[in-house]
């Protein structure tokens, strides 16, 4: 079968683009990929129905609060005869995004190194960097900085005087100061992709 598209060099951040060689009918599959990670309803139910889904008392207390608030928002939508999935009010979207962040970060920690590397190779359009956020380090160009590229770390705060995030790399507890542009959050990558 002859290809219906080709890769060409273009001006832009990636210097490559995909171009159709003929008219392509709507709904035609051009590329199909097998996901390297996915989670289903059983994972969501685990976090939404259990009082202690992670075993971390502080995180589980936050999850119980999110469960309650999401439940209240859901009941409010059922009373209006509209689906909770149709339009999320901004306050409910914040709750759902935080729950997704917790789920994705906990799942990320249990994945293989190969899956973690693939995960952090994807784009992070959100970069919701918070205290104790699990992050990846990328794009450093100094000699010392290059040794941190690709490492998985935690954000331990923000240094206002230097306008940099305080990042702690594992297993070495060395802390470095980094710009937001050099950080990818696990949850941000999950939400972006």
N, C-alpha and C positions, 0 to 999 in steps of 0.2 A: 504494500500500500504506500502510495506517495504521501509525503508529509504535507499537511495543510498550512504549515507555518514554518518560519525560519527565524533564526537568531541573527540580529544585525547590531553592529556597533552604532551607538547614538551618543549625543551630548547629554550628560546628566550624571547623577551621583554614582551609578553603577556601570555606566558606559556600555550597556547592552539592553536590547529590547526584543520583544517577540512580535513578529509581523505575519499577518495572514497572507497566504499566497493565492487564495481564492475565497469566494464568499463562503462563509461558514454558517450553517443553519443554527438558529436558536436552539439551545439545550444540547448542542453537540459537545461531547466530552473531548477535550484536547489533551489534557494531562490528568492522570489519576495517580495519586500518591497514597501510600499506606502511612497512617499516622504513627509516629514513634511513641506517642503518649495520648491517652484519652481516658476520661472517666465518665461513668454513667450515673444513672439515677440511684443505684445502690450507694454510691459514694456520697451523693447529695443527701440521701435519706440518713446515712450514718451521721452526718454533721447536723442535720436539722432535727433528728428525733432523739439523739442520745444526750444525756445531761453532761457526760464527761467523755466526749469523743476523742480527745487527744491524750488524756492522762496528765496534762499540765494544768495544775489548779488555776493559775492566773488566766491562761488562755481559755480554759473551759468555762470560767466565770464570764468572760467576755462573750463566748459563744452562746451561753444560756441567755444573756441579755439580748443578743442579736436574734436568737430564736423567738423570744417573746415579742420584740418589736416588729419582726417580719410577720409573725402571726397576726398581730393587731392590724398591720397594714393590709394583709390578705383578707381579713374579715371585713374591713372597711370597703374593699373593692367588691367583695361578694354581695354586700348589701346594695351596691349601686348597679348590680346586674352587668358589670363589666369584668372582663378577664384581667387578672393581675398581670398577665403577660402583655396585654395590649399597650398600656402606657404606664410606665413607672413614674410616680412622682419623684422629684429629686431626693426627698428624704428617704424613700424606700430604696432608690438606686444606690445611695451611699451605704445602706445596710447590706444590700445584696453584694455590692462590690467588696466590702470588707469581709463578708463570709467567703466569697470566692478567693480572696487573697489568702485567708487562713487555710482553706482547703488546698490551694495550689502549692503554698509554701510547705505544708506538712507532707503532701504527696511528693514534692520535689526531693525532700530530704531522704525519702525511702527509695528513690529511683537509683539505677546504676549510674556510674560515672559517665558512661556513653550517652545515656538519655539526658543527664544533666548538661553535658556539653552541647548536645543538639538543641536542647531547650534554650540555653543562653546564647546560642548562635542566632536565634531569631530576634526580630525587632521588638523593642519596648516603646510603645507610643505613649505610655502613661507615666512611667518613672515616679511612682508614688513612694518616694523614699521616706520611711518613718524610722523611729528608734527601733532597733532590733530587727529591721527588715533584712531578709536574706537577699543578697545581691551578687552580681557578677561584675568583674572589673574588666574594662576594655578601652582600647584607644590611647593608652599611655605611650609616650614617645621617648622620654628620657631613658638613659641606660638603666637606672634603678627602677623606673616605672615599668619598663618592658617586662621585668621579671614578675610583675603582678598581673599582667594581662591574662585573662582566662581563669583567674582564681575566683573561687567562691568565698564570700566573706559576709560579715554582718555590719550594718550601719549602727554605730554606737552613739550617734548624736550629730550635732551641727556646731561648728566653730564659727560664730558670728563675726569675730574679728578678722578671720582669714577667708570667710565666705566659702568654706569647704566642709564636706561631710567627713566625720571621723569614722574610718573604716578599719575593722579588725579582721585580719586574715587568719584562717584556720590552717593548720593546727598551731602555727606560730602566733602568739597573741600580740604581735607587733601591730601598732596602730599607725595608719597613714591618713593624710588629709587629701581628699579628692574632690574634684568638681562633679556636679551632677551629670554632666555630659559623658563622664567616664564610668557611669554606673548603669546597670540594667537590673531591674527588680524582677524576681521570679514571678510575682503576681502580675506585674505589668506586661511581661512577655506572654503569660497565659491569657490575659484579657485581650491583648493585641492580636493574638493568633487563634 
